[in-house]
Structure formats: C-alpha cells, structure tokens
Amino acid sequence: MNQPVLFFSELCPDTAPFVAALNARGIGYEAVNITASIKNLKRFLALRDSHTAFDARKAQGAIGIPVLQLADDSLVFRIEDLPPMV
C-alpha cells in the first residue's frame, strides 16, 4: 500500500467533515466506500477484525468509520489526529 486508504460510508455523518479535512491538508487517499459493495465491506471487516485499534470502538458499539489507514498500517480515526500531510 503506497497511499493511505480511507474506509468510509456516505451514510455516516462523520464522513463529510473527515474528507474535507483530508482535502484541506492535501492528503491523497484511496477511497473505499464500505456501503457501496460487499467487496468493499469485506475488505473493511478484514481490517477491523484483525487490527486491535478497533477494539475500543467495537466495545462502544461503533463501526469504526471513517478511518484512514496509513502506509505504515497505523489508523487515524479522528480529524485532530490527521498528519499535516501524508
């Protein structure tokens, strides 16, 4: 993976501000809308089921989107945690 991957859903109210923050920082990404296809959903679930960073979110009943997966496999869930440029 060379560029970050954004897992999101257009149905999620947190997606639009997250995308706006990415664009404002000039961060490019591969967009994966998890509600657009079963293939995209399975890709997200494979990440969510294997990455411990999702544990707290799952415990709270949250889905864990939007989330930006960086090239080093780290995850960014919150706008304030976004790097200035990836």
DRENDO-1510 file (C-alpha; in Angstrom, 1 decimal, always signed):
<recs>
REC; n; res; u; v; w
REC; 1; MET; +0.0; +0.0; +0.0 .
REC; 2; ASN; +1.6; +3.2; -1.1 .
REC; 3; GLN; -1.1; +5.8; -0.4 .
REC; 4; PRO; -3.4; +5.9; +2.5 .
REC; 5; VAL; -6.8; +4.1; +2.3 .
REC; 6; LEU; -9.9; +5.8; +3.6 .
REC; 7; PHE; -12.7; +3.5; +4.7 .
REC; 8; PHE; -16.0; +5.4; +4.9 .
REC; 9; SER; -19.7; +5.4; +4.2 .
REC; 10; GLU; -21.6; +8.2; +2.6 .
REC; 11; LEU; -24.3; +7.3; +5.1 .
REC; 12; CYS; -22.1; +8.2; +8.0 .
REC; 13; PRO; -22.4; +11.8; +9.2 .
REC; 14; ASP; -18.7; +11.9; +10.2 .
REC; 15; THR; -17.5; +11.2; +6.7 .
REC; 16; ALA; -18.0; +14.6; +5.1 .
REC; 17; PRO; -16.0; +16.6; +7.7 .
REC; 18; PHE; -13.3; +13.9; +7.7 .
REC; 19; VAL; -13.0; +14.0; +3.9 .
REC; 20; ALA; -13.0; +17.9; +4.0 .
REC; 21; ALA; -10.1; +17.8; +6.5 .
REC; 22; LEU; -8.1; +15.4; +4.3 .
REC; 23; ASN; -8.6; +17.6; +1.3 .
REC; 24; ALA; -7.7; +20.7; +3.2 .
REC; 25; ARG; -4.4; +19.1; +4.2 .
REC; 26; GLY; -3.7; +17.9; +0.7 .
REC; 27; ILE; -3.8; +14.2; +1.8 .
REC; 28; GLY; -4.4; +11.9; -1.1 .
REC; 29; TYR; -6.1; +8.5; -0.5 .
REC; 30; GLU; -7.8; +5.5; -2.0 .
REC; 31; ALA; -11.5; +5.8; -1.2 .
REC; 32; VAL; -13.3; +2.7; -0.1 .
REC; 33; ASN; -17.0; +3.2; +0.5 .
REC; 34; ILE; -18.0; +0.2; +2.6 .
REC; 35; THR; -21.7; +0.6; +1.8 .
REC; 36; ALA; -21.1; +0.7; -2.0 .
REC; 37; SER; -20.4; -3.1; -2.4 .
REC; 38; ILE; -20.0; -6.3; -0.5 .
REC; 39; LYS; -16.4; -6.5; -1.7 .
REC; 40; ASN; -15.6; -3.1; +0.0 .
REC; 41; LEU; -17.4; -4.1; +3.2 .
REC; 42; LYS; -15.5; -7.4; +3.4 .
REC; 43; ARG; -12.2; -5.5; +2.9 .
REC; 44; PHE; -13.1; -3.2; +5.8 .
REC; 45; LEU; -14.2; -6.0; +8.0 .
REC; 46; ALA; -11.0; -7.9; +7.4 .
REC; 47; LEU; -9.1; -4.9; +8.7 .
REC; 48; ARG; -11.4; -4.2; +11.6 .
REC; 49; ASP; -11.4; -7.9; +12.7 .
REC; 50; SER; -7.6; -8.0; +12.6 .
REC; 51; HIS; -6.5; -4.6; +14.0 .
REC; 52; THR; -6.6; -4.0; +17.8 .
REC; 53; ALA; -7.1; -0.3; +17.2 .
REC; 54; PHE; -10.8; -1.1; +16.6 .
REC; 55; ASP; -11.3; -2.9; +19.9 .
REC; 56; ALA; -12.4; +0.1; +21.9 .
REC; 57; ARG; -14.7; +1.3; +19.1 .
REC; 58; LYS; -16.3; -2.2; +18.8 .
REC; 59; ALA; -16.8; -2.3; +22.6 .
REC; 60; GLN; -18.7; +1.0; +22.3 .
REC; 61; GLY; -20.9; -0.4; +19.5 .
REC; 62; ALA; -19.3; +1.9; +16.9 .
REC; 63; ILE; -18.5; +0.7; +13.4 .
REC; 64; GLY; -15.1; +2.4; +13.3 .
REC; 65; ILE; -15.5; +4.7; +10.2 .
REC; 66; PRO; -14.3; +6.9; +8.8 .
REC; 67; VAL; -10.8; +5.6; +9.3 .
REC; 68; LEU; -7.7; +6.4; +7.4 .
REC; 69; GLN; -5.2; +3.5; +7.1 .
REC; 70; LEU; -1.7; +4.9; +6.6 .
REC; 71; ALA; +1.2; +3.2; +4.7 .
REC; 72; ASP; +2.7; +2.0; +8.0 .
REC; 73; ASP; -0.6; +0.3; +8.8 .
REC; 74; SER; -1.4; +2.8; +11.6 .
REC; 75; LEU; -5.0; +4.1; +11.7 .
REC; 76; VAL; -6.4; +7.6; +12.1 .
REC; 77; PHE; -10.0; +7.8; +13.4 .
REC; 78; ARG; -10.2; +11.5; +14.4 .
REC; 79; ILE; -9.7; +14.6; +12.4 .
REC; 80; GLU; -7.5; +16.1; +15.0 .
REC; 81; ASP; -5.1; +13.2; +14.7 .
REC; 82; LEU; -4.6; +13.6; +11.0 .
REC; 83; PRO; -1.0; +14.3; +10.0 .
REC; 84; PRO; -0.4; +17.7; +8.2 .
REC; 85; MET; +0.5; +15.7; +5.0 .
REC; 86; VAL; +0.9; +12.1; +4.2 .
</recs>
